[in-house]
């Protein structure tokens, strides 16, 4: 396993740490960051994706906007997650 955070992981954390529930990740250990990306963050991005592509009701689009995470930021995080091997459908 890599001992440093990669660019896609760093970009996801840079953006999503604006949310209070993920702000602790800025100072977290790499193993915890990776665990959170594969767990809660992947689920969050999946739900956000469904809200924006299938018009499903949810909370993430509004939460993202309330802390200044733009639609482009959301798309960036989804792209990074896909490059990390996560499916968004």
SULMOMO-V668391 format. One record per residue. N is the residue number from 0. RES is the residue in one small letter. OMEGA is omega as a letter, one per 40 degrees, with the letter a starting at -180 (999 if undefined). NEAR is the number of other ideal C-beta (glycine too) atoms within 12 Angstrom. D_LAST is the distance of its C-alpha to the last C-alpha in Angstrom with 2 decimals. Layout:
# SULMOMO-V668391
((N RES OMEGA NEAR D_LAST) (N RES OMEGA NEAR D_LAST))
This chain:
# SULMOMO-V668391
((0 x a 9 26.82) (1 x a 14 27.30) (2 x i 9 29.70) (3 x i 11 28.49) (4 x i 25 25.39) (5 x a 20 23.67) (6 x a 16 22.98) (7 x i 26 19.20) (8 x a 34 19.82) (9 x a 24 22.72) (10 x i 24 20.94) (11 x a 39 18.26) (12 x i 32 21.22) (13 x a 22 23.39) (14 x a 36 21.13) (15 x i 40 19.73) (16 x i 28 23.21) (17 x i 24 24.32) (18 x a 32 22.90) (19 x a 12 25.59) (20 x i 19 23.40) (21 x a 32 22.55) (22 x a 17 25.90) (23 x a 17 27.36) (24 x a 31 25.17) (25 x a 19 27.47) (26 x a 12 30.15) (27 x i 20 28.26) (28 x a 14 28.85) (29 x a 20 26.48) (30 x i 16 25.56) (31 x i 21 24.65) (32 x a 31 22.59) (33 x i 29 20.57) (34 x a 17 20.25) (35 x i 29 19.08) (36 x a 36 16.51) (37 x a 22 15.00) (38 x a 17 15.42) (39 x a 23 15.70) (40 x i 37 14.57) (41 x i 28 11.22) (42 x i 23 10.81) (43 x a 34 12.30) (44 x i 42 10.20) (45 x i 28 6.91) (46 x i 26 9.18) (47 x i 35 10.67) (48 x a 30 7.77) (49 x i 23 7.41) (50 x a 25 11.19) (51 x a 25 11.58) (52 x a 19 9.56) (53 x i 14 10.02) (54 x i 10 13.13) (55 x i 15 12.43) (56 x i 12 15.35) (57 x a 21 15.21) (58 x a 17 17.44) (59 x i 33 15.85) (60 x i 26 16.51) (61 x i 17 20.08) (62 x i 22 20.52) (63 x a 33 19.49) (64 x a 20 21.89) (65 x i 14 24.60) (66 x i 21 24.92) (67 x i 16 24.70) (68 x a 29 21.17) (69 x i 16 20.63) (70 x i 20 17.71) (71 x i 15 18.51) (72 x i 27 18.44) (73 x i 36 14.95) (74 x i 22 13.87) (75 x i 25 16.02) (76 x i 41 14.54) (77 x i 37 10.95) (78 x i 21 12.80) (79 x i 30 14.79) (80 x i 31 12.10) (81 x i 20 10.67) (82 x i 18 14.37) (83 x i 28 14.78) (84 x a 15 12.44) (85 x i 26 9.48) (86 x a 15 5.88) (87 x a 28 3.83) (88 x 999 11 0.00))
